[in-house]
Amino acid sequence: MKRFLLLVVIAIVLMGCAQRPRIPYTKEIVTVHIGDTLWNIAARYNGKTYMLEYLEELKALPENKEILQAKRLLQPGDKVTVLKIAE
């Protein structure tokens, strides 16, 4: 029983260490211009996170659900909410 509890405690500690700290973001609305892609827009505002994780976070925002649907291209004039590192 003691070994089991020790293994559980070690597993919990390791899981806590594996999580990255959350970066404080502020939301900003960006207007899409001709030639803009989601990758280009994300590259301008992405800070210290991996690009694919950042894109997934953008797609998960309720404000972007309709605009960032699969199989939909960004159109000039679209409003995309991005996450900008809080300064």
Backbone torsions as a table, in degrees:
resi	resn	phi	psi	omega
1	MET	NA	-40.4	179.6
2	LYS	-64.1	-38.8	179.0
3	ARG	-64.2	-40.8	179.7
4	PHE	-62.2	-46.4	178.9
5	LEU	-63.4	-38.4	177.9
6	LEU	-63.9	-42.9	177.9
7	LEU	-63.6	-39.4	178.6
8	VAL	-64.1	-44.5	179.6
9	VAL	-63.3	-43.9	178.7
10	ILE	-62.6	-42.2	179.3
11	ALA	-62.6	-41.8	179.7
12	ILE	-64.9	-42.5	179.2
13	VAL	-63.0	-44.8	-179.7
14	LEU	-65.0	-37.4	178.0
15	MET	-65.7	-38.4	178.4
16	GLY	-66.5	-34.5	179.7
17	CYS	-73.8	-27.5	-175.9
18	ALA	-76.4	-21.0	-177.7
19	GLN	-78.9	134.0	177.0
20	ARG	-78.0	145.6	176.0
21	PRO	-67.0	145.2	179.8
22	ARG	-75.0	135.3	178.5
23	ILE	-91.6	131.3	179.8
24	PRO	-71.2	123.1	-179.0
25	TYR	-115.9	155.5	166.4
26	THR	-117.9	152.3	179.7
27	LYS	-91.2	142.4	176.9
28	GLU	-139.4	141.1	179.8
29	ILE	-97.0	128.7	-178.3
30	VAL	-116.9	135.7	175.5
31	THR	-91.6	130.4	-179.5
32	VAL	-76.2	133.9	177.3
33	HIS	-111.0	168.7	179.4
34	ILE	-58.4	130.4	178.2
35	GLY	90.9	-7.9	178.8
36	ASP	-74.2	142.6	171.4
37	THR	-122.9	162.8	179.1
38	LEU	-62.3	-37.0	179.7
39	TRP	-63.2	-44.4	179.7
40	ASN	-63.8	-43.8	179.5
41	ILE	-63.3	-44.4	-179.8
42	ALA	-63.9	-37.4	-179.9
43	ALA	-63.2	-32.1	179.5
44	ARG	-69.8	-33.0	-172.3
45	TYR	-108.9	-14.2	-178.8
46	ASN	-68.7	136.4	-178.6
47	GLY	-100.3	-99.6	-173.0
48	LYS	-111.7	24.8	179.0
49	THR	-109.2	165.7	176.1
50	TYR	-70.4	142.6	-174.3
51	MET	-59.6	-44.6	-177.5
52	LEU	-65.9	-37.4	175.9
53	GLU	-64.7	-41.1	179.4
54	TYR	-63.2	-42.6	178.3
55	LEU	-62.7	-40.5	177.8
56	GLU	-63.9	-38.0	177.5
57	GLU	-64.5	-39.5	178.4
58	LEU	-64.7	-42.7	-179.7
59	LYS	-67.1	-26.2	-178.4
60	ALA	-81.7	-14.1	179.3
61	LEU	-66.1	134.2	-179.3
62	PRO	-59.1	-31.8	-178.9
63	GLU	-67.2	-24.8	-175.3
64	ASN	-101.5	-1.3	-175.0
65	LYS	-54.4	-45.4	-175.9
66	GLU	-75.6	-39.6	-175.2
67	ILE	-75.4	-38.8	-174.7
68	LEU	-99.5	38.7	176.1
69	GLN	-70.5	154.8	173.7
70	ALA	-64.5	145.0	177.7
71	LYS	68.0	18.6	175.8
72	ARG	-118.8	128.3	178.3
73	LEU	-86.8	146.4	174.9
74	LEU	-69.4	138.8	-179.9
75	GLN	-113.6	145.6	175.1
76	PRO	-54.8	134.1	-178.3
77	GLY	98.9	-16.0	175.9
78	ASP	-61.4	148.5	177.5
79	LYS	-108.4	118.3	-180.0
80	VAL	-113.5	130.4	175.3
81	THR	-87.5	125.5	179.4
82	VAL	-116.2	162.2	177.5
83	LEU	-104.0	122.3	-178.7
84	LYS	-113.5	137.9	-179.2
85	ILE	-61.8	128.1	179.0
86	ALA	-69.2	133.8	-178.6
87	GLU	-103.2	NA	NA
